[in-house]
Amino acid sequence: MDIKLTPSRLEGTIRAISSKSDAHRILIAAALSDKTTVIHCNSDSDDIRATISCLNSLGAKITRNGDTITVVPVREKGGKAELNCNESGSTLRFLLPVAAALGKEAVFTGSGRLPSRPILPLRNEMEKKGIKFTPPWQFPIEISGKLQSGEYILNGNVSSQFVTGLLFALPILDGDSTIKLLPPVESRSYINMTVNTLSKFGVSVVENGDTYYIKGSQRYASPEEIFVEGDWSNAAFFLCAGAINGDVTVTGLREDSLQGDKKVVDILEQMGAYIEKNGDKVRVKSEALHGIQIDASDIPDLIPVLSVTAAHAKKGVTIVTNAERLRLKESDRLQAICESLTLMGNVNAQTDDGLVIWCDEKITGGEVPSYSDHRMAMAAAVAALGSGGEITLRGAEAVKKSYPNFFEDYKMLGGKADVIDSQGE
């Protein structure tokens, strides 16, 4: 699906969709629990459907009715399962250890860039603890055996998703375990989210610096009913839209959230945007923006939209550092950001670990691909708001991965987005 994006101004109030990161975690904890859990989640996406499908394959019974998801937990360990993760890296990395802890003989399949996304560090640790894999780099991935407790050692700057998967799996094993992270540790906020979810389900994890202690033979105790919190990652697109050319209020955002991407508010304020916070509401209004330095180590998912925001600054240079992991996402996001900004008229450059974005040459319009990447597609739509001309976005259907109704909400706030080709839907 191709979309013509016409420069426009966004104004109004919108409610944040439920957090994909929070939903993944709650679904897994509920599937491992002692009784049925009712989850309130106001959004759906390809990634959440992938996790639900895979948990059903592991033996859970998960059904959805509108904004309500009912999870009947896994009752039996062992057996065989085929898990189609679609393009969801979170689903694959979270459920590899969980399936192994349940003693499942499992086959993991998927599509898009998923087969090339790294799992080797997690695989190596699991192999040391009794799990057999098909040969490295082979896809689909097949595992067999029963995961064993013990010490797991991972580099802290590779993927927090490896840690999350182990944190879900290790409590149900017979013996005690530890996860030791070798510094530097990045995306710690996502690990904190996992520990917080576990605590809501009665599972204890003790953190001491970069080491996590997990007692074995724990029982997941369902809270019976739980709400998925609002998603700061996706709200960031509309907050940045307000900063570029608009006056946008997003509701349903918890100020005390452990989501690292809530830092978008502080970053936009540093760039010069008008910010107003009131309870669960955040209002962002456009002002003259300026370039700043951005450390991406804990907020990699914000970089696509912050990059297009930086390109609209009135003065200064924006420098993004510690963003190497963006090369391993749904696209090589560093390359994709650099290329798409150039296609839209901006001057920028890649560095070894990030980007340099100048505002001397403004976004003037053009034609850009989505790179089959949901965040790149949404970033292009935000870039168009302050563009000097129309932007044609190729492959806009990529938003279905995390925010299927993005363009409907975009237009509701006044954005101009017209489908010019439905091919690929």
Buried (B, 14 or more C-beta within 10 A) or exposed (E): BBBBBBBBBBBBEBBBBBBBBBBBBBBBBBBBBEEBBBBBBBBBBBBBBBBBBBBBBBBBBBEBEEBEBBBBBBEEEEEEBEBBBBBBBBBBBBBBBBBBBBBBBBBBBBEBBBBEBBBEBBBBBBEEBBBEBBEEEEEBBBBBBBBBBBEBBBBBBBBBBBBBBBBBBBBBBEEBBBBEBEEEBBBBBBBBBBBBBBEBBBBEBEEEEBEBBBBEEBEBBBBEEBBBBBBBBBBBBBBBBBBBBBBBBBBBBBEEBBBBBBBBBEBBBBBBBBBEEEEBBBBBBBBEBBBBEBBBBBBBBBBBBBBBBBBBBEEBBBBBBBBBBBBBBBBBBBEBBBBBBBBBBBBBEBEEBBBBBBBEBBBEBBBBBBBBBBBBBBBBBBBBBBBEEBBBBBBBBBBBBBBBBBBEBBBEBBBBBEEEBEEEE
